[in-house]
Amino acid sequence: MSSSPSPLLELRDLGCERDERLLFSGLDLQLAAGDVVQIGGPNGAGKTTLLRALAGISADYQGQIFYSGQPLPEASWDFARDRLYLGHLPGIKKSLTPAENLAWYLAQAGGRISIDEALAAVGLYGYEDTPCYQLSAGQLRRVALARLHLAEARIWILDEPFTAIDKLGVSQLEALIARQSAQGGVVILTSHQDLTLPQLRVVNLQDYRPGSVKSAAFHQTNLGLNGLSGAQNDNGEVVAHG
């Protein structure tokens, strides 16, 4: 009987807050080689907050994150080298050209193809030396997405990667994500786009919001570990009684 593959990335009892407000809690998630996971939920559910925590930008979370079986922060350095994060904004310096922006990234992370090849793959052949302030929003997004063609990282963390790109760009990006999965990589993303990837799993953060069944169970467990009992008030908040 074959065993399931070990997770490359694992979240245990994860919870995130913003501005001292708990967004979600009790999130358990395992991602093995080949997994593609879409984080769902309405605006304000904590999707970007979660991705920022996974990207190492924010340490404002509760619970544990494991990379290749090792907990953070012990595995932080290896995890940082093996992940690529694209935020909701393109992250492009407009005073530089596409080639110059990607040259900076290439110097930090290395690449598997040339910058010219990466730009051609996203439809920007001939724009290598055009200042980015002359590019449209969709073209700026394509400069950012060119990093996916360069990247050797096994884990892609993508926040709304389909923003500002046309239908052809959407299908090309879906194909790129499918290739990353087929090569044993992991992709975790947010998107309002209806995706057609057959291997896609969806995790809805609404299931882990304060007051939900899963979240309440998480808080009851944590309170019990501290020798406390807890009950929910009318707002779905867990109130501890020592």
Accessible surface in RSA format (square Angstrom, percent):
REM  Atomic radii and reference values for relative SASA: ProtOr
REM  Chains: A
REM  Algorithm: Lee & Richards
REM  Probe-radius: 1.40
REM  Slices: 20
REM RES _ NUM      All-atoms   Total-Side   Main-Chain    Non-polar    All polar
REM                ABS   REL    ABS   REL    ABS   REL    ABS   REL    ABS   REL
RES MET A   1   246.34 127.6 157.10 104.0  89.23 212.5 133.21 113.3 113.13 149.9
RES SER A   2   109.52  92.5  77.25 103.1  32.27  74.3  52.14 111.0  57.39  80.4
RES SER A   3   105.64  89.3  75.99 101.4  29.65  68.3  50.79 108.1  54.86  76.8
RES SER A   4    97.59  82.5  72.99  97.4  24.60  56.7  45.64  97.2  51.95  72.8
RES PRO A   5    94.75  69.1  75.15  68.5  19.60  71.2  86.51  71.4   8.24  51.2
RES SER A   6    96.67  81.7  75.98 101.4  20.69  47.7  39.11  83.3  57.56  80.6
RES PRO A   7    34.77  25.3  28.90  26.3   5.87  21.3  29.02  24.0   5.75  35.7
RES LEU A   8    15.42   8.6  13.27   9.5   2.14   5.4  15.32  10.8   0.09   0.2
RES LEU A   9     0.29   0.2   0.00   0.0   0.29   0.7   0.29   0.2   0.00   0.0
RES GLU A  10    21.29  12.2  21.20  16.0   0.09   0.2   1.93   3.7  19.36  15.8
RES LEU A  11     1.14   0.6   0.00   0.0   1.14   2.9   0.00   0.0   1.14   3.1
RES ARG A  12   102.52  43.0 101.83  51.9   0.70   1.7  29.42  40.2  73.10  44.3
RES ASP A  13    57.93  40.6  57.89  57.6   0.04   0.1   9.23  21.7  48.70  48.6
RES LEU A  14     0.00   0.0   0.00   0.0   0.00   0.0   0.00   0.0   0.00   0.0
RES GLY A  15     0.14   0.2   0.00   N/A   0.14   0.2   0.07   0.2   0.07   0.2
RES CYS A  16     0.87   0.7   0.10   0.1   0.76   1.8   0.76   1.9   0.10   0.1
RES GLU A  17    55.29  31.7  52.65  39.8   2.64   6.3   7.21  14.0  48.07  39.3
RES ARG A  18    93.95  39.4  90.62  46.2   3.33   7.9  48.32  66.0  45.64  27.7
RES ASP A  19   131.95  92.4  96.56  96.1  35.39  83.7  39.68  93.4  92.28  92.0
RES GLU A  20   167.38  96.1 134.87 102.0  32.51  77.4  49.17  95.1 118.21  96.5
RES ARG A  21   129.06  54.2 125.20  63.8   3.87   9.2  66.14  90.4  62.93  38.1
RES LEU A  22    43.37  24.2  33.93  24.3   9.44  23.7  33.93  23.8   9.44  25.4
RES LEU A  23     6.60   3.7   0.14   0.1   6.45  16.2   1.63   1.1   4.97  13.4
RES PHE A  24     0.00   0.0   0.00   0.0   0.00   0.0   0.00   0.0   0.00   0.0
RES SER A  25     0.00   0.0   0.00   0.0   0.00   0.0   0.00   0.0   0.00   0.0
RES GLY A  26     8.61  10.6   0.00   N/A   8.61  10.6   0.98   2.7   7.62  17.1
RES LEU A  27     0.23   0.1   0.23   0.2   0.00   0.0   0.23   0.2   0.00   0.0
RES ASP A  28    86.84  60.8  71.50  71.2  15.34  36.3  34.44  81.1  52.39  52.3
RES LEU A  29    10.99   6.1   6.22   4.4   4.77  12.0   9.99   7.0   1.00   2.7
RES GLN A  30   100.72  56.3  92.15  67.3   8.57  20.4  25.61  54.5  75.11  57.0
RES LEU A  31     0.00   0.0   0.00   0.0   0.00   0.0   0.00   0.0   0.00   0.0
RES ALA A  32    13.40  12.3  12.85  19.8   0.56   1.3  12.85  18.1   0.56   1.5
RES ALA A  33    63.12  58.0  42.43  65.5  20.68  47.1  42.59  60.0  20.53  54.4
RES GLY A  34    18.28  22.5   0.00   N/A  18.28  22.5  12.29  33.7   5.99  13.4
RES ASP A  35    36.53  25.6  34.42  34.3   2.11   5.0   2.11   5.0  34.42  34.3
RES VAL A  36     0.50   0.3   0.00   0.0   0.50   1.2   0.00   0.0   0.50   1.4
RES VAL A  37     0.00   0.0   0.00   0.0   0.00   0.0   0.00   0.0   0.00   0.0
RES GLN A  38    20.88  11.7  20.88  15.3   0.00   0.0   0.21   0.4  20.67  15.7
RES ILE A  39     0.70   0.4   0.00   0.0   0.70   1.7   0.00   0.0   0.70   1.9
RES GLY A  40    14.06  17.3   0.00   N/A  14.06  17.3  14.06  38.6   0.00   0.0
RES GLY A  41    20.54  25.3   0.00   N/A  20.54  25.3   5.40  14.8  15.14  33.9
RES PRO A  42    68.65  50.0  57.14  52.1  11.51  41.8  67.96  56.1   0.69   4.3
RES ASN A  43   131.17  90.5 103.75 100.3  27.41  66.0  34.94  84.1  96.23  93.0
RES GLY A  44    39.28  48.4   0.00   N/A  39.28  48.4  21.96  60.3  17.32  38.8
RES ALA A  45    11.12  10.2   1.48   2.3   9.64  21.9  10.48  14.8   0.64   1.7
RES GLY A  46     2.75   3.4   0.00   N/A   2.75   3.4   1.13   3.1   1.62   3.6
RES LYS A  47    21.80  10.6  19.69  12.1   2.11   5.0  14.85  13.4   6.95   7.4
RES THR A  48    59.13  42.1  56.68  57.5   2.45   5.8  38.58  51.8  20.55  31.1
RES THR A  49    16.71  11.9  15.15  15.4   1.56   3.7  11.20  15.0   5.51   8.3
RES LEU A  50     0.00   0.0   0.00   0.0   0.00   0.0   0.00   0.0   0.00   0.0
RES LEU A  51     0.00   0.0   0.00   0.0   0.00   0.0   0.00   0.0   0.00   0.0
RES ARG A  52    95.61  40.1  95.61  48.7   0.00   0.0  13.64  18.6  81.97  49.7
RES ALA A  53     4.74   4.4   0.79   1.2   3.96   9.0   0.79   1.1   3.96  10.5
RES LEU A  54     0.53   0.3   0.00   0.0   0.53   1.3   0.02   0.0   0.52   1.4
RES ALA A  55     9.74   9.0   0.47   0.7   9.27  21.1   0.47   0.7   9.27  24.6
RES GLY A  56    52.17  64.3   0.00   N/A  52.17  64.3  19.16  52.6  33.00  73.9
RES ILE A  57    87.59  49.8  54.12  40.3  33.47  80.7  60.31  43.4  27.29  74.0
RES SER A  58    26.86  22.7  19.23  25.7   7.63  17.6  16.46  35.0  10.40  14.6
RES ALA A  59    93.03  85.5  66.10 102.0  26.93  61.3  67.86  95.6  25.17  66.7
RES ASP A  60    73.48  51.5  65.91  65.6   7.57  17.9  27.71  65.2  45.77  45.6
RES TYR A  61    58.94  27.5  34.84  19.8  24.10  62.7  16.74  12.6  42.20  52.0
RES GLN A  62    93.23  52.1  88.09  64.4   5.14  12.2  41.84  89.1  51.39  39.0
RES GLY A  63    38.60  47.6   0.00   N/A  38.60  47.6  12.97  35.6  25.63  57.4
RES GLN A  64    91.32  51.1  88.13  64.4   3.18   7.6  29.36  62.5  61.96  47.0
RES ILE A  65     1.52   0.9   0.16   0.1   1.36   3.3   0.16   0.1   1.36   3.7
RES PHE A  66    18.67   9.3  18.28  11.3   0.39   1.0  18.28  11.1   0.39   1.1
RES TYR A  67    15.48   7.2  15.25   8.7   0.23   0.6   7.27   5.5   8.21  10.1
RES SER A  68    56.87  48.1  32.36  43.2  24.51  56.5  33.48  71.3  23.39  32.8
RES GLY A  69    52.40  64.6   0.00   N/A  52.40  64.6  32.49  89.1  19.91  44.6
RES GLN A  70   104.74  58.6 104.74  76.5   0.00   0.0  29.46  62.7  75.27  57.1
RES PRO A  71    38.81  28.3  38.81  35.4   0.00   0.0  38.81  32.0   0.00   0.0
RES LEU A  72    35.18  19.6  16.19  11.6  18.99  47.7  16.38  11.5  18.79  50.6
RES PRO A  73   107.92  78.7  97.89  89.2  10.04  36.5  98.30  81.2   9.63  59.8
RES GLU A  74   132.65  76.2  93.81  71.0  38.84  92.5  58.26 112.7  74.39  60.7
RES ALA A  75     7.64   7.0   3.34   5.2   4.30   9.8   7.64  10.8   0.00   0.0
RES SER A  76    44.75  37.8  42.85  57.2   1.90   4.4  35.42  75.4   9.33  13.1
RES TRP A  77   180.40  72.4 175.38  84.9   5.02  11.8 164.37  87.6  16.04  26.0
RES ASP A  78    65.83  46.1  63.06  62.8   2.78   6.6  12.76  30.0  53.08  52.9
RES PHE A  79     0.49   0.2   0.49   0.3   0.00   0.0   0.49   0.3   0.00   0.0
RES ALA A  80    44.09  40.5  29.02  44.8  15.07  34.3  29.38  41.4  14.71  39.0
RES ARG A  81   157.67  66.2 125.30  63.9  32.37  77.1  53.76  73.5 103.90  63.0
RES ASP A  82    20.52  14.4  19.96  19.9   0.56   1.3   8.56  20.1  11.96  11.9
RES ARG A  83    49.22  20.7  34.14  17.4  15.08  35.9   2.80   3.8  46.42  28.1
RES LEU A  84     4.74   2.6   3.21   2.3   1.53   3.8   4.74   3.3   0.00   0.0
RES TYR A  85    45.05  21.0  35.20  20.0   9.85  25.6  30.14  22.6  14.91  18.4
RES LEU A  86     3.74   2.1   2.57   1.8   1.17   3.0   3.72   2.6   0.02   0.1
RES GLY A  87    16.74  20.6   0.00   N/A  16.74  20.6   9.39  25.8   7.35  16.5
RES HIS A  88    91.35  49.9  85.64  59.5   5.70  14.6  54.60  56.3  36.74  42.8
RES LEU A  89   138.30  77.0 132.17  94.6   6.13  15.4 132.17  92.8   6.13  16.5
RES PRO A  90    36.25  26.4  32.52  29.6   3.73  13.6  32.80  27.1   3.45  21.5
RES GLY A  91    68.82  84.9   0.00   N/A  68.82  84.9  41.21 113.1  27.61  61.8
RES ILE A  92    26.95  15.3   6.44   4.8  20.52  49.4   6.80   4.9  20.16  54.7
RES LYS A  93   139.96  68.3 134.55  82.6   5.41  12.9  86.64  78.0  53.32  56.8
RES LYS A  94   113.34  55.3 108.29  66.4   5.06  12.0  54.64  49.2  58.70  62.5
RES SER A  95    92.52  78.2  65.03  86.8  27.48  63.3  48.51 103.3  44.00  61.6
RES LEU A  96    58.40  32.5  58.38  41.8   0.02   0.1  58.40  41.0   0.00   0.0
RES THR A  97    18.80  13.4  18.80  19.1   0.00   0.0  17.96  24.1   0.83   1.3
RES PRO A  98     0.00   0.0   0.00   0.0   0.00   0.0   0.00   0.0   0.00   0.0
RES ALA A  99    21.65  19.9  20.58  31.8   1.07   2.4  21.00  29.6   0.65   1.7
RES GLU A 100    85.92  49.3  79.43  60.1   6.49  15.5  32.98  63.8  52.94  43.2
RES ASN A 101    16.41  11.3   9.43   9.1   6.98  16.8   3.09   7.4  13.31  12.9
RES LEU A 102     1.29   0.7   1.29   0.9   0.00   0.0   1.29   0.9   0.00   0.0
RES ALA A 103    46.30  42.6  40.23  62.1   6.07  13.8  41.18  58.0   5.13  13.6
RES TRP A 104   168.37  67.6 160.93  77.9   7.45  17.5 144.57  77.1  23.80  38.6
RES TYR A 105    17.09   8.0  17.09   9.7   0.00   0.0  13.72  10.3   3.38   4.2
RES LEU A 106    54.23  30.2  48.39  34.6   5.84  14.7  48.47  34.0   5.76  15.5
RES ALA A 107    86.68  79.7  42.91  66.2  43.78  99.6  56.11  79.0  30.57  81.0
RES GLN A 108   119.96  67.1  82.98  60.6  36.98  88.1  20.20  43.0  99.75  75.7
RES ALA A 109    51.48  47.3  25.18  38.9  26.30  59.8  35.27  49.7  16.21  42.9
RES GLY A 110    30.01  37.0   0.00   N/A  30.01  37.0  26.78  73.5   3.24   7.3
RES GLY A 111    30.07  37.1   0.00   N/A  30.07  37.1   0.39   1.1  29.69  66.5
RES ARG A 112    92.33  38.8  58.86  30.0  33.47  79.7  44.11  60.3  48.22  29.2
RES ILE A 113    62.95  35.8  48.37  36.0  14.59  35.2  58.13  41.9   4.83  13.1
RES SER A 114    55.19  46.6  44.24  59.0  10.95  25.2  48.07 102.4   7.12  10.0
RES ILE A 115    28.22  16.1  25.42  18.9   2.80   6.7  25.42  18.3   2.80   7.6
RES ASP A 116    84.61  59.3  81.52  81.1   3.09   7.3  24.10  56.7  60.51  60.4
RES GLU A 117    97.87  56.2  90.97  68.8   6.90  16.4  38.78  75.0  59.09  48.2
RES ALA A 118     0.00   0.0   0.00   0.0   0.00   0.0   0.00   0.0   0.00   0.0
RES LEU A 119     0.01   0.0   0.01   0.0   0.00   0.0   0.01   0.0   0.00   0.0
RES ALA A 120    46.67  42.9  30.13  46.5  16.54  37.6  30.41  42.8  16.26  43.1
RES ALA A 121    44.15  40.6  17.28  26.7  26.88  61.1  30.44  42.9  13.72  36.3
RES VAL A 122     9.94   6.5   8.43   7.6   1.51   3.6   9.94   8.6   0.00   0.0
RES GLY A 123    53.31  65.7   0.00   N/A  53.31  65.7  30.15  82.7  23.16  51.9
RES LEU A 124     1.54   0.9   1.54   1.1   0.00   0.0   1.54   1.1   0.00   0.0
RES TYR A 125   174.08  81.3 159.34  90.7  14.73  38.3 110.41  83.0  63.66  78.5
RES GLY A 126    55.49  68.4   0.00   N/A  55.49  68.4  26.65  73.1  28.84  64.6
RES TYR A 127    83.85  39.1  83.85  47.7   0.00   0.0  43.63  32.8  40.23  49.6
RES GLU A 128    28.52  16.4  28.43  21.5   0.09   0.2  11.72  22.7  16.80  13.7
RES ASP A 129   116.36  81.5  98.89  98.4  17.48  41.3  35.54  83.6  80.82  80.6
RES THR A 130    31.95  22.7  29.14  29.5   2.81   6.7  14.85  20.0  17.10  25.8
RES PRO A 131    37.70  27.5  37.67  34.3   0.03   0.1  37.70  31.1   0.00   0.0
RES CYS A 132     0.13   0.1   0.00   0.0   0.13   0.3   0.00   0.0   0.13   0.1
RES TYR A 133   139.82  65.3 113.63  64.7  26.19  68.1  80.87  60.8  58.94  72.7
RES GLN A 134   113.85  63.7  78.09  57.1  35.76  85.2  29.65  63.1  84.20  63.9
RES LEU A 135    16.03   8.9   1.35   1.0  14.68  36.9   1.90   1.3  14.12  38.0
RES SER A 136    62.93  53.2  49.59  66.2  13.34  30.7  52.09 110.9  10.83  15.2
RES ALA A 137    70.11  64.5  56.80  87.7  13.31  30.3  59.92  84.4  10.19  27.0
RES GLY A 138    16.17  19.9   0.00   N/A  16.17  19.9  11.64  32.0   4.52  10.1
RES GLN A 139    42.36  23.7  41.69  30.5   0.66   1.6  12.08  25.7  30.27  23.0
RES LEU A 140    14.02   7.8  14.02  10.0   0.00   0.0  14.02   9.8   0.00   0.0
RES ARG A 141     6.23   2.6   6.23   3.2   0.00   0.0   0.72   1.0   5.51   3.3
RES ARG A 142    33.33  14.0  33.33  17.0   0.00   0.0   6.27   8.6  27.06  16.4
RES VAL A 143     0.00   0.0   0.00   0.0   0.00   0.0   0.00   0.0   0.00   0.0
RES ALA A 144     0.82   0.8   0.82   1.3   0.00   0.0   0.82   1.2   0.00   0.0
RES LEU A 145    10.10   5.6  10.07   7.2   0.02   0.1  10.07   7.1   0.02   0.1
RES ALA A 146     0.00   0.0   0.00   0.0   0.00   0.0   0.00   0.0   0.00   0.0
RES ARG A 147    48.63  20.4  48.63  24.8   0.00   0.0   7.72  10.5  40.91  24.8
RES LEU A 148     0.00   0.0   0.00   0.0   0.00   0.0   0.00   0.0   0.00   0.0
RES HIS A 149    27.19  14.9  26.11  18.1   1.07   2.7  15.61  16.1  11.57  13.5
RES LEU A 150     0.00   0.0   0.00   0.0   0.00   0.0   0.00   0.0   0.00   0.0
RES ALA A 151     0.60   0.5   0.03   0.0   0.57   1.3   0.12   0.2   0.48   1.3
RES GLU A 152   106.86  61.4  81.57  61.7  25.29  60.2  31.23  60.4  75.63  61.7
RES ALA A 153    13.08  12.0   5.11   7.9   7.96  18.1   7.01   9.9   6.06  16.1
RES ARG A 154   109.29  45.9 107.51  54.8   1.78   4.2  45.90  62.7  63.40  38.4
RES ILE A 155     0.00   0.0   0.00   0.0   0.00   0.0   0.00   0.0   0.00   0.0
RES TRP A 156     0.54   0.2   0.54   0.3   0.00   0.0   0.54   0.3   0.00   0.0
RES ILE A 157     0.00   0.0   0.00   0.0   0.00   0.0   0.00   0.0   0.00   0.0
RES LEU A 158     0.00   0.0   0.00   0.0   0.00   0.0   0.00   0.0   0.00   0.0
RES ASP A 159     1.96   1.4   1.74   1.7   0.22   0.5   0.00   0.0   1.96   2.0
RES GLU A 160    20.92  12.0  20.92  15.8   0.00   0.0   9.69  18.7  11.23   9.2
RES PRO A 161     0.22   0.2   0.00   0.0   0.22   0.8   0.22   0.2   0.00   0.0
RES PHE A 162    11.42   5.7   4.21   2.6   7.21  18.8   4.60   2.8   6.82  19.5
RES THR A 163    54.97  39.1  45.06  45.7   9.91  23.6  47.97  64.4   7.00  10.6
RES ALA A 164    56.25  51.7  17.19  26.5  39.07  88.9  37.85  53.3  18.40  48.8
RES ILE A 165    21.51  12.2   1.01   0.8  20.50  49.4   3.94   2.8  17.57  47.7
RES ASP A 166    84.50  59.2  69.91  69.6  14.59  34.5  46.46 109.3  38.03  37.9
RES LYS A 167   187.08  91.3 177.97 109.2   9.11  21.7 122.39 110.2  64.69  68.9
RES LEU A 168   112.87  62.9 105.45  75.4   7.41  18.6 109.71  77.0   3.16   8.5
RES GLY A 169     5.25   6.5   0.00   N/A   5.25   6.5   3.20   8.8   2.05   4.6
RES VAL A 170    19.67  12.9  19.67  17.8   0.00   0.0  19.67  17.1   0.00   0.0
RES SER A 171    58.45  49.4  51.58  68.8   6.87  15.8  44.27  94.3  14.18  19.9
RES GLN A 172    78.12  43.7  68.73  50.2   9.39  22.4  35.07  74.6  43.05  32.7
RES LEU A 173     6.46   3.6   3.23   2.3   3.23   8.1   6.06   4.3   0.40   1.1
RES GLU A 174    20.98  12.0  20.69  15.7   0.30   0.7   6.65  12.9  14.33  11.7
RES ALA A 175    62.82  57.8  49.91  77.0  12.90  29.4  56.82  80.0   6.00  15.9
RES LEU A 176    13.39   7.5   9.49   6.8   3.90   9.8  12.78   9.0   0.60   1.6
RES ILE A 177     0.00   0.0   0.00   0.0   0.00   0.0   0.00   0.0   0.00   0.0
RES ALA A 178    32.71  30.1  30.32  46.8   2.39   5.4  30.63  43.1   2.08   5.5
RES ARG A 179    99.11  41.6  93.65  47.7   5.45  13.0  48.05  65.7  51.06  30.9
RES GLN A 180     7.75   4.3   6.92   5.1   0.83   2.0   0.70   1.5   7.05   5.3
RES SER A 181    11.27   9.5   7.00   9.3   4.27   9.8   0.01   0.0  11.25  15.8
RES ALA A 182    91.45  84.1  47.61  73.5  43.84  99.7  60.06  84.6  31.39  83.1
RES GLN A 183   114.08  63.8  75.47  55.2  38.61  91.9  42.17  89.8  71.91  54.5
RES GLY A 184    25.72  31.7   0.00   N/A  25.72  31.7  21.25  58.3   4.47  10.0
RES GLY A 185     3.44   4.2   0.00   N/A   3.44   4.2   2.56   7.0   0.88   2.0
RES VAL A 186     0.00   0.0   0.00   0.0   0.00   0.0   0.00   0.0   0.00   0.0
RES VAL A 187     0.00   0.0   0.00   0.0   0.00   0.0   0.00   0.0   0.00   0.0
RES ILE A 188     0.00   0.0   0.00   0.0   0.00   0.0   0.00   0.0   0.00   0.0
RES LEU A 189     0.00   0.0   0.00   0.0   0.00   0.0   0.00   0.0   0.00   0.0
RES THR A 190     0.61   0.4   0.61   0.6   0.00   0.0   0.56   0.8   0.04   0.1
RES SER A 191    11.88  10.0   0.64   0.8  11.25  25.9   0.42   0.9  11.46  16.1
RES HIS A 192   132.10  72.2 100.56  69.9  31.54  80.7  73.44  75.7  58.66  68.3
RES GLN A 193    71.74  40.1  60.88  44.5  10.86  25.9   6.82  14.5  64.92  49.2
RES ASP A 194   132.61  92.9 116.04 115.5  16.57  39.2  39.48  92.9  93.13  92.9
RES LEU A 195    27.59  15.4   0.00   0.0  27.59  69.4   0.00   0.0  27.59  74.2
RES THR A 196   108.98  77.5  83.81  85.0  25.17  60.0  76.38 102.6  32.60  49.3
RES LEU A 197    15.27   8.5   5.58   4.0   9.69  24.4   6.62   4.6   8.65  23.3
RES PRO A 198   130.83  95.3  89.82  81.9  41.00 149.1 102.00  84.2  28.83 179.2
RES GLN A 199    61.81  34.6  41.69  30.5  20.12  47.9  39.07  83.2  22.74  17.2
RES LEU A 200    39.69  22.1  15.58  11.1  24.11  60.6  15.58  10.9  24.11  64.9
RES ARG A 201    96.96  40.7  92.56  47.2   4.40  10.5  62.92  86.0  34.04  20.6
RES VAL A 202    93.80  61.7  61.87  56.0  31.93  76.9  61.87  53.8  31.93  86.6
RES VAL A 203    19.19  12.6  15.99  14.5   3.20   7.7  19.19  16.7   0.00   0.0
RES ASN A 204    60.09  41.4  56.84  54.9   3.25   7.8  10.91  26.3  49.18  47.5
RES LEU A 205     0.94   0.5   0.00   0.0   0.94   2.4   0.00   0.0   0.94   2.5
RES GLN A 206    63.45  35.5  63.31  46.3   0.13   0.3  15.20  32.4  48.24  36.6
RES ASP A 207    65.50  45.9  60.76  60.5   4.73  11.2   8.50  20.0  56.99  56.8
RES TYR A 208    24.11  11.3  24.11  13.7   0.00   0.0   5.01   3.8  19.10  23.5
RES ARG A 209   109.34  45.9 109.34  55.7   0.00   0.0  23.97  32.8  85.37  51.7
RES PRO A 210    50.35  36.7  35.27  32.2  15.08  54.8  36.15  29.9  14.19  88.2
RES GLY A 211    35.62  43.9   0.00   N/A  35.62  43.9   7.46  20.5  28.15  63.1
RES SER A 212    11.93  10.1   6.24   8.3   5.69  13.1  11.93  25.4   0.00   0.0
RES VAL A 213   132.82  87.4 123.48 111.8   9.34  22.5 128.04 111.3   4.79  13.0
RES LYS A 214   102.87  50.2  94.52  58.0   8.35  19.9  69.10  62.2  33.77  36.0
RES SER A 215     0.02   0.0   0.02   0.0   0.00   0.0   0.00   0.0   0.02   0.0
RES ALA A 216    14.76  13.6  14.16  21.9   0.60   1.4  14.76  20.8   0.00   0.0
RES ALA A 217    56.72  52.1  48.27  74.5   8.45  19.2  55.20  77.7   1.51   4.0
RES PHE A 218    13.43   6.7   5.85   3.6   7.58  19.7  12.84   7.8   0.58   1.7
RES HIS A 219    39.37  21.5  39.36  27.4   0.01   0.0  23.94  24.7  15.44  18.0
RES GLN A 220    78.23  43.7  70.27  51.4   7.97  19.0  33.94  72.3  44.29  33.6
RES THR A 221    77.58  55.2  67.43  68.4  10.15  24.2  50.16  67.4  27.42  41.4
RES ASN A 222    48.28  33.3  47.34  45.7   0.94   2.3  17.38  41.8  30.90  29.9
RES LEU A 223    26.10  14.5  26.04  18.6   0.06   0.2  26.10  18.3   0.00   0.0
RES GLY A 224    45.54  56.2   0.00   N/A  45.54  56.2  27.84  76.4  17.70  39.6
RES LEU A 225   142.57  79.4 108.78  77.8  33.79  85.0 112.48  79.0  30.09  81.0
RES ASN A 226   108.40  74.8  80.79  78.1  27.60  66.5  19.33  46.5  89.06  86.1
RES GLY A 227    69.28  85.4   0.00   N/A  69.28  85.4  39.13 107.4  30.15  67.5
RES LEU A 228    63.72  35.5  52.51  37.6  11.22  28.2  55.57  39.0   8.15  21.9
RES SER A 229    70.48  59.6  62.84  83.9   7.64  17.6  51.92 110.6  18.55  26.0
RES GLY A 230    15.51  19.1   0.00   N/A  15.51  19.1   0.41   1.1  15.09  33.8
RES ALA A 231    48.87  44.9  45.68  70.5   3.19   7.3  48.51  68.3   0.36   1.0
RES GLN A 232    80.17  44.8  49.66  36.3  30.51  72.7  15.62  33.3  64.55  49.0
RES ASN A 233    56.61  39.0  38.90  37.6  17.72  42.7  32.49  78.2  24.13  23.3
RES ASP A 234   156.51 109.6 117.78 117.2  38.73  91.6  40.18  94.6 116.33 116.0
RES ASN A 235   120.08  82.8  89.44  86.4  30.65  73.8  21.21  51.0  98.87  95.6
RES GLY A 236    15.95  19.7   0.00   N/A  15.95  19.7  13.29  36.5   2.66   6.0
RES GLU A 237    94.09  54.0  90.13  68.2   3.96   9.4  32.85  63.5  61.24  50.0
RES VAL A 238    38.55  25.4   8.45   7.7  30.10  72.5   8.45   7.3  30.10  81.6
RES VAL A 239    63.30  41.7  60.29  54.6   3.02   7.3  63.30  55.0   0.00   0.0
RES ALA A 240    49.11  45.2  26.60  41.1  22.50  51.2  26.68  37.6  22.43  59.4
RES HIS A 241   102.05  55.8  94.08  65.4   7.97  20.4  68.61  70.7  33.44  38.9
RES GLY A 242   104.18 128.5   0.00   N/A 104.18 128.5  50.57 138.8  53.61 120.1
END  Absolute sums over single chains surface
CHAIN  1 A    12342.3       9412.8       2929.5       6649.5       5692.8
END  Absolute sums over all chains
TOTAL         12342.3       9412.8       2929.5       6649.5       5692.8
